[in-house]
């Protein structure tokens, strides 16, 4: 079988942007080309991509993966923590543009769900102290994350896929809405965000869209009842942090 880059991205669960970065910067994939120059991937390429992904999820730096592909099983590494600390250092030194570029590069080279889970959320937790300096650093970081997520969402607008609305619901940290959206970019979704959790939700006004509600803690009986009522009207999922 031969797959276009879009088909290959859906099969492997890896964004087209990341696939291109793996090929151009690291020589990890070598697809054929059509006469028009479009990439064509084989079933063997799919298996290779999944092996690469297995190493990356274990925290191995993408630049080291090529020499490890022949090994039988991934080893654990601390690249996630190394990347997280490098970003923290840039932030603390006030190197905002350098941090911005580091986050954008990481978003191309690593699967975004893993990047959010292993780097961006822990990084935000490190600077969560309720003091002026830490709060300022976190606001700067959140601004970069929101801008990057917006960039990724805009890139998805032209792609075929379903329509999703993401909102907070009884959520004290609005940036979590953006992080949840980031984990879903590049996967065939056209996503819109309600950036500030509203006091009251009315999902029924957009019945043709899937709703994702991001909330904290366990759902109370009353909230479970409300979700059940909404789910009779629209496609709705609750993400509990």
C-alpha positions in Angstrom: 0.0 0.0 0.0 1.1 3.6 -0.7 -0.1 6.4 1.5 -0.1 10.2 1.1 1.3 12.1 4.0 -2.2 12.9 5.2 -3.2 9.3 5.2 0.1 8.3 6.8 -0.4 10.9 9.6 -3.8 9.4 10.4 -2.5 5.8 10.4 0.5 6.5 12.6 -1.1 9.2 14.8 1.9 11.5 14.1 1.3 15.0 12.6 2.4 15.7 9.1 4.6 18.6 10.5 6.4 16.1 12.7 6.8 13.6 9.9 8.4 16.2 7.7 10.8 17.3 10.5 11.8 13.7 11.2 12.7 13.3 7.5 14.4 16.6 6.8 16.3 17.1 10.0 17.1 13.5 11.0 16.7 11.3 8.0 14.4 8.9 9.9 12.0 8.3 7.1 12.6 8.0 3.4 9.3 8.1 1.5 9.1 7.7 -2.3 8.0 10.6 -4.4 5.3 10.9 -7.1 6.1 12.6 -10.4 4.6 15.7 -8.9 6.9 15.6 -5.9 4.4 14.4 -3.3 5.5 12.0 -0.6 4.3 8.4 -0.7 4.7 6.2 2.3 4.6 2.4 2.5 3.4 -0.1 5.2 7.1 -0.5 6.1 7.3 3.3 6.7 4.3 3.0 9.0 6.1 0.4 11.1 9.2 2.5 11.1 7.3 5.5 12.3 5.7 3.6 15.1 9.2 2.3 16.3 10.4 5.9 16.3 7.4 7.0 18.3 8.0 4.2 20.8 11.6 5.5 21.4 10.4 9.1 21.7 7.6 8.3 24.2 10.3 6.8 26.4 12.0 10.2 26.4 14.9 9.5 24.0 16.0 12.7 22.2 14.8 12.5 18.6 18.4 13.2 17.4 19.5 9.9 19.0 16.8 7.7 17.6 18.3 6.8 14.3 21.2 4.9 15.8 18.8 3.0 18.2 16.2 1.7 15.7 17.9 -1.7 15.4 17.7 -2.4 19.1 14.9 -4.7 20.4 13.4 -2.6 23.1 13.5 1.1 24.1 15.3 2.1 27.2 14.2 4.8 29.5 15.8 8.2 29.3 15.4 11.6 30.9 15.1 13.8 27.8 11.7 15.0 28.9 13.1 16.4 32.1 16.2 17.8 30.3 14.0 19.6 27.8 11.7 20.9 30.6 14.7 22.3 32.5 16.2 23.9 29.4 12.9 25.7 28.8 12.7 26.8 32.5 16.2 28.2 32.3 15.3 30.3 29.2 12.3 31.6 31.0 14.1 32.5 34.2 16.8 34.2 32.1 14.2 36.3 30.3 15.1 34.8 26.9 11.5 34.9 25.8 12.1 34.6 22.0 14.5 31.8 22.5 12.0 30.0 24.7 9.3 30.6 22.1 11.5 29.0 19.4 12.3 26.1 21.6 8.6 25.3 22.2 7.8 25.7 18.5 10.7 23.4 17.5 9.7 20.8 20.1 6.1 20.9 18.8 7.4 19.9 15.3 9.8 17.2 16.5 7.8 15.5 19.2 4.2 14.2 19.4 2.2 17.0 21.0 0.3 14.9 23.5 3.6 13.7 24.9 5.1 17.2 24.8 2.1 18.5 26.9 2.1 15.6 29.3 5.9 15.3 30.0 7.2 18.8 29.4 4.7 21.7 29.3 2.4 20.7 32.2 5.3 19.9 34.5 7.0 23.1 33.5 3.9 25.1 34.5 3.8 23.3 37.8 7.4 24.3 38.6 6.4 28.0 38.5 3.1 27.8 40.2 4.1 29.6 43.5 1.8 32.4 44.5 4.5 35.1 44.5 4.8 37.9 42.1 8.0 36.7 40.3 6.6 33.2 39.7 3.2 34.4 38.6 4.8 36.8 36.1 7.0 34.0 34.6 3.9 31.7 34.4 1.9 34.4 32.6 4.7 34.8 30.1 4.9 31.1 29.5 1.1 30.8 29.2 1.2 33.6 26.6 3.7 31.6 24.5 1.7 28.4 24.9 -1.6 30.1 23.9 0.1 31.7 20.8 1.6 28.4 19.8 -1.7 26.6 20.2 -3.4 29.3 18.1 -0.8 28.8 15.4 -1.4 25.0 15.3 -5.2 25.4 15.4 -5.1 27.9 12.5 -3.0 25.4 10.5 -5.7 22.8 11.0 -8.6 25.0 9.7 -8.0 24.0 6.1 -7.7 20.3 6.8 -10.7 17.9 6.4 -12.0 16.7 9.8 -14.7 17.1 12.4 -15.6 20.3 14.2 -14.8 20.5 18.0 -15.5 23.2 20.6 -13.4 23.1 23.7 -14.4 24.9 26.9 -13.6 24.9 30.5 -16.3 23.8 33.0 -15.8 24.5 36.7 -12.1 25.0 35.8 -9.9 27.5 37.7 -6.9 27.3 35.2 -8.0 28.5 31.7 -4.6 27.7 30.2 -5.6 24.0 30.6 -8.2 24.5 27.8 -5.4 25.5 25.5 -3.1 22.6 26.5 -6.0 20.1 25.9 -6.5 21.7 22.4 -2.8 21.5 21.7 -2.8 17.7 22.3 -5.5 17.4 19.6 -3.9 19.5 16.9 -2.7 17.9 13.7 -5.1 15.0 14.1 -7.9 15.9 11.6 -9.9 18.2 13.9 -11.0 21.8 13.3 -11.0 23.2 16.8 -12.5 26.3 18.3 -11.9 27.4 21.9 -14.0 29.2 24.5 -10.9 30.7 26.1 -12.5 31.7 29.4 -14.8 29.1 31.1 -18.3 30.7 30.9 -20.6 31.0 34.0 -23.2 28.9 32.2 -22.9 26.7 29.1 -25.4 26.2 26.3 -24.0 23.4 24.1 -27.3 23.0 22.3 -26.8 26.1 20.3 -24.1 24.3 18.3 -25.6 20.8 17.9 -23.5 19.9 14.9 -20.2 20.2 16.8 -18.6 17.9 19.3 -18.0 19.5 22.7 -15.1 18.8 25.0 -15.4 20.1 28.5 -12.2 20.4 30.5 -12.9 20.3 34.3 -11.0 19.7 37.5 -11.8 17.0 40.2 -14.6 14.5 40.3 -18.0 15.2 38.9 -20.7 15.7 41.5 -24.0 14.0 41.1 -25.6 17.3 39.9 -22.9 17.7 37.3 -23.2 14.1 36.1 -26.9 14.7 35.6 -26.2 17.9 33.7 -23.7 16.1 31.4 -26.2 13.3 30.8 -28.8 15.9 29.7 -26.4 17.6 27.4 -25.3 14.3 25.8 -28.9 13.8 24.8 -28.7 16.9 22.7 -25.1 17.0 21.4 -21.9 15.0 21.2 -20.1 15.9 24.4 -17.1 14.5 26.3 -15.8 15.6 29.7 -12.0 15.7 30.3 -11.3 15.4 34.0 -7.8 16.7 34.9 
